[in-house]
Structure formats: C-alpha cells, structure tokens
Amino acid sequence: MRYDSAIHINGREISITEPTYFIADVASNHDGDIGRAKALIHLAAEAGADAVKFQHFKAEKIVSDFGFSNLGGQFSHQAQWGKPIFDVYRQYECNRDWNEVLAETARVAGVDFMTTPYDAEAVEQLDPYLPAYKIGSGDITWPAFIELIAQRGKPVMLASGASTMEDVMRAVEAVLAHNRRFVLMQCNTNYTGDLENFRHINLRVLQSFALAYPGMLLGLSDHTPGHATVLGAVALGARVVEKHFTDDNARTGPDHAFSMNPDSWRDMVLRCRELEYALGDGCKRVEGNEMDTVVLQRRCVRLVGPKKAGERLDAGDLECLRPAPRGALPPYRLNEALGRTLAVDKLAGDCLYPGEVT
C-alpha cells in the first residue's frame, strides 16, 4: 500500500486495533482570550481528549471581504453571525504570539497540541510545535496547499466535508505523493447544529472510503449535537474523531452552540470506550464470560426413564433438556445413540455421554 495502516502521534499508535483518538477542536472558542484558550486545553484533557486543536487563520488570508460583501447575503450557520463575515474572522483569529504558550500548556495538560493552518505562514510558524496536521474541508480543492503540508512529513488528517469522491481522491493523491501517514475523515460542513443534519452525515461513506482505500486510517470530523454519529463512525471503522469543544454552549461566538462541553465530551468518550470493547475482533467463539451459560442454557440428551446396561435406546427413551454438563451428548448427535445399547446403568433424567453407548 502507498499509505500506512498505523501511524504514531507523540508515541501514541493510531490504528484499527487501538482506541479511538479524540481531538477537541477549540477552534474560535477561545474568544480572543489566551486565558480562556489555556483553560479550555485543561478542561478538554480532563474530559478525555487526546489532542486539543486550534485553527490558525488570518482574515485576509482566508476570506475575501469584497467577495462576501457581494455574495447577496449570509448563508447557513453564518446567517446568525450578525456582522460582516470578514469582521468575524478578524475577531476570532488565533493570536500567533500564543503558539509556544499553547503548545506548552498542552504538554503540561498531557494532550497533543494541534491546529488547522490556513496559510503557508501558519504552517511555517507552527510546524515546530505540531506532531500532526489537520486540513479542513474547505481546502480539499487546493492541492498545492495540501502538498505543502504533506511535505512536512508529519501525519496528515484531511476532512472531506462538502466534497465529491472525485474531490477526495484528488486530495488524497496530493497527500500520498509526499506522505504515507494519513487519515481520511468523513465530514458534513453544515454547522447549524440542526437535528435535521443527521440525515446528511452519511456515515456509510466510511465504507466507501474503505473500499477505495483498503486499510487506510479513517476518521470523523463532526458538528452534530451529541455523539450518536461518533458511535456509528467508530463502529464503521473510524479511529480518529474530531468535535468542537467549549466550556459553555451559551456563550456568544461562531462555534460555541454546536460544540461539545466537558460533560458531553466525557460521556462521549466513555460510551465510545464501551463500544470499542463491544466490537471485539470479529472471530466467533464461545467467549470467556459465557462458559457457565453454555452449561446452563444448552440442552443435552437425557434419559426419559431408568435404563440398565445392555438395554437398547429408542427415540421414546431420549429427550433434550437443559442443563448440558461439559462433555454430555448434544442434541445434534442424538442419532448416535438411537438403536444402540447402554454400557452403564442410568437413572431417569440422567444425561448421556458419548462413551456410554455401544
């Protein structure tokens, strides 16, 4: 394969056999306050995040003020922002003077520091602090920028919201041309938090990705309320999950309303760990905790009435009842006893063992 089926981030293995790697995306929820940014890192770590991620953009490098001003209105989640798009991006920029402080705070909190960079300058400035990169859905049609990041040689995670399979394959090729350490993430980029969005998450795309790229690491970048989609994605093979994170969903700001909070994040991780235990390895067997119930719930061949050694066994002499002591003759082997004779005396209700008939 041209890609790795397992990668490592700061020594942590990410693979189909390892627990899901959770990325808490603070995004703009720092609200321009470094104190809040640091506090959110610690809160995310305490809630069970493996990484805390920011978004590094500069308004003039990501949006066109002229373009949005002449778009004819504001749409989707941006319709609720109440001020020009350019001004919102300017207000919620992540101050790049914070880079070292945020990275050190994450180290102290015991989580990985990550970001989504949106310009070449951000890549250059942040690279010393990052163990991996996340590329946002909005840049999936910008191969040159994808390649710029891939060439850094660090694990790359790519969200695929609002894209076609053709878009995905183009972007995947841009990464794989330079980098084997890659995670492909299903995503839906409607950030309104509307329950209707569940109809559009399309988790089965993960199956399509798995068919197109067998063994590729998969993930989910999600913006729906709660964690139903996360559990579904993990069941379908995702092992990286990204959700927005805040301390208060009622705060004013572009990302707070649809973010997870410490309580809902912790619950998501716990439920996911339960699911991971439940998924198993796919090998059908009598499980270790079922050994006793094999005896209690299975049937075995038993004598309807007492029989002496040397007596013939006919259909009316036998019945199949619980329990089934280990080694007793199972119902599917009942024909082995019919027409044969007992080698030992048996009481009514006794179970029959294979060596007791001749």
C-alpha positions as CSV (number, residue, x, y, z in Angstrom):
1,M,0.0,0.0,0.0
2,R,1.0,3.6,-0.5
3,Y,-0.2,4.6,2.9
4,D,0.3,3.3,6.4
5,S,-2.4,1.4,8.2
6,A,-1.0,2.6,11.6
7,I,0.6,5.9,12.5
8,H,2.1,7.4,15.6
9,I,1.5,10.8,17.2
10,N,3.8,11.6,20.1
11,G,4.3,7.8,20.6
12,R,0.5,7.0,20.6
13,E,-0.4,4.5,17.9
14,I,-3.5,5.1,15.8
15,S,-4.8,2.0,14.1
16,I,-7.9,-0.1,13.7
17,T,-6.9,-2.1,16.8
18,E,-6.3,0.8,19.1
19,P,-8.7,3.0,21.0
20,T,-10.2,6.0,19.1
21,Y,-8.1,9.2,19.1
22,F,-10.2,12.2,20.2
23,I,-9.4,15.7,19.0
24,A,-11.1,18.5,20.9
25,D,-11.3,21.4,18.4
26,V,-11.3,24.6,20.4
27,A,-11.3,26.5,17.1
28,S,-12.6,30.0,17.8
29,N,-14.0,29.2,21.2
30,H,-11.0,30.9,22.9
31,D,-12.9,34.2,22.1
32,G,-9.6,36.0,21.6
33,D,-8.5,35.4,25.2
34,I,-5.3,33.4,25.9
35,G,-6.5,32.7,29.4
36,R,-9.6,31.0,28.0
37,A,-7.6,29.1,25.5
38,K,-5.3,27.7,28.2
39,A,-8.3,26.8,30.4
40,L,-10.0,25.0,27.5
41,I,-6.9,22.9,26.9
42,H,-7.0,21.7,30.5
43,L,-10.8,21.1,30.5
44,A,-10.5,19.1,27.3
45,A,-7.7,17.0,28.8
46,E,-9.7,16.3,31.9
47,A,-12.7,15.3,29.8
48,G,-10.7,12.7,28.0
49,A,-9.4,14.4,24.8
50,D,-6.2,13.0,23.3
51,A,-5.4,16.3,21.5
52,V,-6.6,19.9,21.6
53,K,-6.7,21.7,18.3
54,F,-6.9,25.3,17.3
55,Q,-7.4,27.0,13.9
56,H,-4.8,29.4,12.7
57,F,-6.1,31.8,10.1
58,K,-5.8,35.5,9.3
59,A,-8.9,37.1,8.0
60,E,-7.3,38.5,4.9
61,K,-5.7,35.1,4.1
62,I,-8.8,33.0,4.3
63,V,-11.8,35.2,3.2
64,S,-12.4,37.9,0.7
65,D,-14.1,40.9,2.3
66,F,-15.3,42.0,-1.1
67,G,-16.4,38.5,-2.1
68,F,-18.6,38.1,1.0
69,S,-19.9,41.6,0.9
70,N,-21.1,41.0,-2.7
71,L,-22.4,37.5,-2.2
72,G,-26.0,38.7,-1.7
73,G,-26.5,37.7,1.9
74,Q,-25.2,35.4,4.6
75,F,-26.0,31.7,4.5
76,S,-26.0,28.5,6.6
77,H,-24.5,29.0,10.1
78,Q,-23.0,32.3,9.1
79,A,-26.5,33.8,8.8
80,Q,-26.6,34.1,12.6
81,W,-23.3,35.9,13.0
82,G,-24.9,39.4,12.9
83,K,-21.8,41.2,11.5
84,P,-19.8,41.0,8.3
85,I,-18.0,37.7,7.7
86,F,-14.6,39.3,7.4
87,D,-15.1,41.1,10.7
88,V,-16.0,37.8,12.5
89,Y,-12.9,36.1,11.1
90,R,-10.8,39.0,12.2
91,Q,-12.3,39.0,15.7
92,Y,-11.7,35.3,16.2
93,E,-8.2,34.9,14.8
94,C,-5.9,32.8,17.0
95,N,-3.0,35.1,18.0
96,R,0.2,33.6,16.7
97,D,2.1,35.1,19.6
98,W,0.4,32.4,21.7
99,N,1.8,29.4,19.8
100,E,4.6,28.5,22.2
101,V,2.4,29.1,25.3
102,L,-0.5,26.9,23.9
103,A,1.9,24.1,22.9
104,E,3.5,24.2,26.4
105,T,0.1,24.2,28.1
106,A,-1.0,21.2,26.1
107,R,2.2,19.4,27.1
108,V,1.6,20.1,30.8
109,A,-2.0,19.0,30.4
110,G,-0.9,15.7,28.8
111,V,-2.6,16.2,25.4
112,D,-1.2,16.7,21.9
113,F,-1.2,20.2,20.5
114,M,-2.6,20.5,17.0
115,T,-4.1,23.1,14.7
116,T,-5.6,23.5,11.3
117,P,-3.4,26.1,9.4
118,Y,-5.0,28.1,6.7
119,D,-2.0,29.8,5.1
120,A,1.7,29.0,4.4
121,E,2.9,31.4,7.0
122,A,0.9,29.5,9.7
123,V,2.4,26.2,8.5
124,E,5.9,27.6,8.8
125,Q,5.4,29.2,12.2
126,L,3.6,26.3,13.8
127,D,5.5,23.4,12.4
128,P,8.0,23.2,15.4
129,Y,5.1,22.7,17.8
130,L,2.9,20.2,15.9
131,P,3.1,16.4,15.9
132,A,0.5,16.2,13.2
133,Y,-1.6,18.4,10.9
134,K,-5.3,18.6,10.3
135,I,-6.5,20.0,6.9
136,G,-10.0,21.5,6.9
137,S,-12.7,20.5,4.4
138,G,-12.7,24.0,2.9
139,D,-9.2,23.4,1.5
140,I,-9.9,20.0,-0.1
141,T,-9.9,21.5,-3.6
142,W,-6.5,23.3,-3.0
143,P,-3.9,20.6,-3.9
144,A,-1.0,22.9,-3.7
145,F,-1.7,23.8,-0.1
146,I,-2.3,20.1,0.8
147,E,1.0,19.2,-0.7
148,L,2.7,22.0,1.2
149,I,1.5,20.4,4.4
150,A,2.1,16.8,3.4
151,Q,5.7,17.7,2.5
152,R,6.3,18.4,6.2
153,G,6.5,14.6,6.7
154,K,4.1,14.6,9.7
155,P,0.8,12.7,9.9
156,V,-1.9,14.5,7.9
157,M,-5.6,14.3,8.7
158,L,-7.9,15.5,6.0
159,A,-11.6,16.4,6.4
160,S,-13.8,15.7,3.4
161,G,-17.0,17.8,4.0
162,A,-18.9,19.2,1.1
163,S,-17.0,17.3,-1.4
164,T,-17.4,14.6,-4.0
165,M,-15.5,11.3,-4.3
166,E,-13.5,13.0,-7.1
167,D,-12.5,15.8,-4.8
168,V,-11.5,13.3,-2.2
169,M,-9.4,11.2,-4.5
170,R,-7.6,14.3,-5.9
171,A,-6.8,15.5,-2.4
172,V,-5.7,12.0,-1.2
173,E,-3.3,11.8,-4.2
174,A,-1.9,15.2,-3.2
175,V,-1.1,13.9,0.2
176,L,0.2,10.5,-0.8
177,A,2.5,12.0,-3.4
178,H,4.6,13.1,-0.4
179,N,3.4,11.3,2.8
180,R,2.3,7.8,3.8
181,R,1.0,8.9,7.3
182,F,-2.6,9.8,6.5
183,V,-6.1,9.8,8.0
184,L,-9.1,10.4,5.8
185,M,-12.1,11.8,7.7
186,Q,-15.8,11.9,6.7
187,C,-17.4,15.2,7.5
188,N,-20.5,17.3,6.9
189,T,-19.9,21.0,7.0
190,N,-23.3,22.3,8.0
191,Y,-22.5,23.8,11.4
192,T,-26.0,24.9,12.3
193,G,-26.4,22.2,14.9
194,D,-29.9,21.4,13.4
195,L,-31.1,17.9,14.2
196,E,-32.1,17.6,10.5
197,N,-28.3,17.4,9.8
198,F,-28.3,13.8,11.0
199,R,-29.9,12.9,7.7
200,H,-26.9,14.2,5.8
201,I,-24.0,12.9,7.8
202,N,-23.8,9.8,5.6
203,L,-21.5,7.7,7.8
204,R,-21.6,4.9,5.2
205,V,-19.2,7.0,3.2
206,L,-16.6,5.5,5.6
207,Q,-17.4,2.1,4.0
208,S,-16.9,3.6,0.5
209,F,-13.5,5.0,1.7
210,A,-12.6,1.6,3.0
211,L,-13.4,0.0,-0.3
212,A,-11.5,2.6,-2.3
213,Y,-8.5,2.6,0.1
214,P,-8.3,-0.8,1.9
215,G,-6.5,-0.4,5.2
216,M,-6.4,3.4,5.2
217,L,-6.9,5.0,8.5
218,L,-10.4,6.7,8.7
219,G,-11.9,9.3,10.9
220,L,-14.9,11.6,11.5
221,S,-15.0,15.4,11.8
222,D,-18.4,16.1,13.2
223,H,-20.6,19.0,14.1
224,T,-23.9,17.3,15.2
225,P,-25.3,17.5,18.7
226,G,-24.4,14.7,21.0
227,H,-22.3,11.7,20.0
228,A,-24.6,9.3,18.1
229,T,-22.6,9.9,14.9
230,V,-19.4,9.2,16.7
231,L,-20.5,5.8,17.9
232,G,-21.7,5.0,14.4
233,A,-18.4,6.1,12.8
234,V,-16.3,4.1,15.3
235,A,-18.5,1.0,14.6
236,L,-17.8,1.5,10.9
237,G,-14.0,1.7,11.4
238,A,-13.2,5.4,12.3
239,R,-10.3,5.7,14.7
240,V,-9.9,9.5,14.8
241,V,-12.8,11.7,15.9
242,E,-12.8,15.5,15.9
243,K,-15.5,17.5,17.6
244,H,-15.6,21.2,18.6
245,F,-15.1,21.9,22.3
246,T,-16.2,24.7,24.6
247,D,-16.9,25.3,28.3
248,D,-20.3,26.9,27.8
249,N,-22.6,26.4,24.8
250,A,-24.5,29.6,25.7
251,R,-21.5,31.9,25.0
252,T,-21.6,34.2,22.1
253,G,-19.4,33.2,19.2
254,P,-19.4,31.3,15.9
255,D,-18.6,27.8,17.3
256,H,-20.0,27.6,20.9
257,A,-23.5,26.5,20.1
258,F,-22.7,23.3,18.3
259,S,-19.6,22.4,20.4
260,M,-19.3,19.6,23.0
261,N,-18.8,20.7,26.6
262,P,-16.8,19.0,29.3
263,D,-19.8,16.9,30.4
264,S,-20.9,15.8,27.0
265,W,-17.3,15.2,25.9
266,R,-16.6,12.9,28.8
267,D,-19.8,11.0,28.2
268,M,-18.9,10.6,24.5
269,V,-15.5,9.2,25.3
270,L,-16.9,6.8,27.9
271,R,-19.6,5.5,25.6
272,C,-17.1,5.1,22.8
273,R,-14.8,3.1,25.0
274,E,-17.7,0.8,25.8
275,L,-18.4,0.4,22.1
276,E,-14.8,-0.4,21.4
277,Y,-14.8,-3.2,24.0
278,A,-18.1,-4.5,22.4
279,L,-16.8,-4.5,18.9
280,G,-14.3,-7.3,19.5
281,D,-12.1,-8.9,16.8
282,G,-14.8,-10.5,14.6
283,C,-13.9,-14.1,15.5
284,K,-17.0,-16.0,16.5
285,R,-16.3,-18.1,19.6
286,V,-17.7,-19.1,23.0
287,E,-16.5,-16.1,25.0
288,G,-14.8,-16.4,28.3
289,N,-17.7,-15.0,30.2
290,E,-20.1,-17.5,28.5
291,M,-18.5,-20.7,29.8
292,D,-21.0,-21.2,32.6
293,T,-24.0,-20.3,30.4
294,V,-23.0,-23.0,27.9
295,V,-23.9,-25.4,30.7
296,L,-27.0,-23.5,31.9
297,Q,-28.7,-22.7,28.6
298,R,-27.8,-25.5,26.3
299,R,-29.6,-28.8,26.1
300,C,-28.2,-32.3,26.1
301,V,-29.6,-35.8,25.5
302,R,-31.2,-37.2,28.7
303,L,-33.0,-40.4,29.7
304,V,-36.8,-40.3,29.9
305,G,-36.8,-43.2,32.3
306,P,-34.3,-45.5,34.0
307,K,-32.2,-47.9,31.8
308,K,-29.9,-50.8,32.6
309,A,-26.7,-51.5,30.9
310,G,-27.2,-53.6,27.7
311,E,-30.7,-52.1,27.1
312,R,-31.5,-50.7,23.6
313,L,-32.1,-46.9,23.3
314,D,-35.1,-45.9,21.1
315,A,-36.5,-42.4,20.3
316,G,-39.0,-42.6,23.1
317,D,-36.3,-43.2,25.6
318,L,-34.5,-39.9,25.0
319,E,-35.3,-36.2,25.3
320,C,-33.3,-33.0,25.0
321,L,-33.3,-30.8,28.1
322,R,-31.1,-28.2,30.0
323,P,-28.6,-28.2,31.6
324,A,-25.7,-29.6,29.5
325,P,-22.7,-30.6,31.6
326,R,-19.5,-30.4,29.7
327,G,-19.0,-33.4,27.5
328,A,-22.6,-34.5,27.5
329,L,-24.1,-35.7,24.2
330,P,-25.5,-32.6,22.4
331,P,-28.9,-32.7,20.6
332,Y,-27.3,-32.7,17.1
333,R,-25.6,-36.0,18.0
334,L,-28.8,-37.7,19.3
335,N,-28.9,-40.1,16.3
336,E,-25.6,-41.6,17.5
337,A,-27.5,-43.1,20.5
338,L,-30.6,-44.4,18.7
339,G,-30.7,-48.1,18.2
340,R,-27.6,-48.6,20.3
341,T,-27.3,-50.1,23.8
342,L,-26.2,-48.6,27.1
343,A,-22.9,-49.6,28.5
344,V,-23.8,-48.4,32.1
345,D,-26.9,-48.2,34.2
346,K,-28.7,-44.8,34.0
347,L,-31.3,-43.1,36.1
348,A,-34.4,-41.2,34.8
349,G,-33.2,-37.7,33.8
350,D,-29.5,-38.7,33.6
351,C,-27.6,-37.1,30.8
352,L,-25.9,-39.3,28.2
353,Y,-22.2,-39.2,27.4
354,P,-20.8,-40.5,24.1
355,G,-18.8,-43.3,25.7
356,E,-21.9,-44.7,27.4
357,V,-23.4,-46.2,24.3
358,T,-22.1,-49.1,22.3
